[in-house]
Every structure is written in C-alpha cells, then in structure tokens.
Amino acid sequence: MALLRRPPLAPSPTAAASLPHHRLHLATPHIHLTRPPPSSPRLRISAAPSLRPLRGIPSSRCHAATGDPAPALSQAPSAGGGGARAALVRVGEALSLGFPLWVASACALALWRPASFLWVTPTAQMVGLSFTMLGMGMTLTLDDLRTALLMPKELAAGFLLQYTVMPLSGYLISKLLNLPSHYAAGLILVSCCPGGTASNIVTYLARANVALSVLMTAASTFAAAFMTPLLTSKLAGQYVAVDPMGLFVSTSQVVLAPVLLGALLNQYMGRLVESVSPVMPFIAVATVAVLCGNAIAQNASAILASGLQVVLSVIFLHGSGFFFGYVLSRVLGIDIASSRTISIEVGMQNSVLGVVLAGKHFGSPLTAVPCAVSSICHSVYGSLLAGVWRSMPPNDKQ
C-alpha cells in the first residue's frame, strides 16, 4: 500500500494505545484511511457514498407494482427456494413484457375457435378479476393510500384528466363514427373505467415517474366505485339502459374490496405477500387473456362482420387519451417525466373491469367487445410509447 512506503509518523504513545487492534482490518478497496493529525487519537474512515434512492420513487413497495424484478433478484437467496423464487420472478417479468402478445393471441384463438373460451362463467370472471385487483393491492401500503388522498398537483391533474379526457373521447367518438348502440355503450363504459395495472409496467419501461403511476392507479381505482357508474349512466344512458347502483355494487366488490385487502396484507403481513408475489403476474396475465378471449368468443361472428368499425373506435379512443394526457399535462406546467406518466395512465384503462361489468349489467354481449379490443389496443400503444420514451430521457428536472 502507498501508505507503507512513506516515512511513518510517530504517534504519541497515548494515540497508539487508543487504537483497537481489530479496527485496523477495516481497510478495503472501498474504504479510504485518512492519516490523523498527531493529536487525534482515532483513525477517520470515509466510506464510498451510498447509492441515492431513485428520484421520484418513495420508500414503499412501489417496485412490485411496476413489475421491476430488480429488488427481488438482487437479494441473495437465503434458502434453497431462493433460486426458484428468482426464476419465478424472471418468468413473471417475461409474461408482463409480452402482455400484448398474450392477449392478442387469446383473442385470435377466440375468433378461430370460439369454443376454447366459452367455458368461462360470470362467476369465474368475477373471481379472476378480484384476484388480479388483490395483486395490485399487494403492491400498495396504507402510506401509499394516504399519500394518494393528499392529491398533490401531478396526482390531481392526472385524476382530473383520467375522468374527463377518456369519457368525453368515448362519447364523441361513438357519435362521430355512428356506432351501433351496444358498441357505443361498450366504448363509453371502457372509457369510464379507471387506469389499468399494466400502466405501472409501461411507466417503468418508459423510465417515467413510477411512484406517480402507482398512486394514480390507486386513486382512480378507488374512485371508480363512484365515477364509473356515474359517468357511464350519464353518457351511455341514451344508448342502453344503465343500472348505476348495480354498477356501483359490482365495482366495489371486484375493485375496492380486493385492493383494500391487498394493501392491508402488504402493510401487516409482508412476509406472506413476499411469498406469493412471484405468482401474481401469472394470475394477472392469464386472467386478462382469458376474459378478453371469452368476450371475443361470445361475439366472434359479429366481430368478423363489423369488427373494423369497433377497432377504429378503440384506436381513436386510446390515441386521444395518450395524446391529450401528455399535452394537457404540459400545458398545466407539469414536468416531462410526470407528463409522460399521466399520458400512460390516462391512455391505458382497466379493460378487464369493462368486460366484467358489460357481461353482468348490459343486455347484449356485444357491449363487451370494445372492452376486449381495448385491452389489446392500449397495450400495443403503451409498449410502443415505452420504447420511444425510453430512448428519449426527459431533459428537465422538477
């Protein structure tokens, strides 16, 4: 060592005696020893600075919502099951990244062989969606929910755009394209749904504000128990009969209760949540693919006959959400990273909730078709935007 080549200083007997022998072994390539002045009785150790936490991400378990496998993979396995857990996390990440492909494949299979998905019952739909929302709740803590209730500027702007841009876009597009009544009701229904959980994954891939994405999803999901029935009845009531109270009860059952239960489990039973979290991506992806395939299978012939009009309406709907979500956020003075997050949150809906509500509360199964197509469309939009924005880091800082 360089220190040994220099003439050693002669510390006073008092200083030498006060140096414990075991402390001399602390020198490592990452720790620098600073020679003390003769009057100082101790060595001063300056370690390399610790890594700063990611900007914009709170200390809560937001990484679970984003699909970020890094925290789980970076931990050394403490037992023989650590390798299996890491493998499950990797597979879950692959499933999440390939989400549009799995949903599109299920819908294509439903068009080709409708019988493959006709076994799904309304009860199975409710159970599957409830488990998916429970998994989302497990990514939150009660602290996250309290933060969401504080409604800072970005969160308030995102919440407002979520329940104005999309519902109005769904209503106007259905008018402009002169959609049949059941397709129009389905398009408006999915536009009034809260943000989807896949938006957290897309936000992470786009290197946007992950914490804001998680909080926006939580806020819009909790408000959905009131906002989705209210907006759907106001905007779609002219097309089909809408039961606002029935929509409220169903939304509370499959959204509000599971998310609250998941947050409570995450707050007070963290070890249990850690043990089951690797399998939640499997449940979420399988549920979305099966429910969307079921909605397509029930209406395969009608979709083949007039599916182009529905696809165009859904493309315009989500394009409007992504575009106006970003532009209006920038107009409000929100930074680029948060504006990208709001764009993703506004543009991506909880389409599976729309599928379940359409099948339970609307007379025609055709109402669920725009919701099923929406799941594919917003996933493709989000994946493309994530790839573009990932290569274009925001150049401003808040």
Helices and strands as residue ranges (DSSP letters): H 2-5, H 13-17, G 21-26, E 31-34, E 44-47, H 62-66, H 70-74, H 82-97, H 99-112, G 114-116, H 122-137, H 142-150, H 153-162, H 165-176, H 181-191, H 198-205, H 210-236, H 244-251, I 252-256, H 257-268, H 270-276, G 277-279, H 280-298, H 300-331, H 336-347, H 351-361, G 365-367, H 368-390
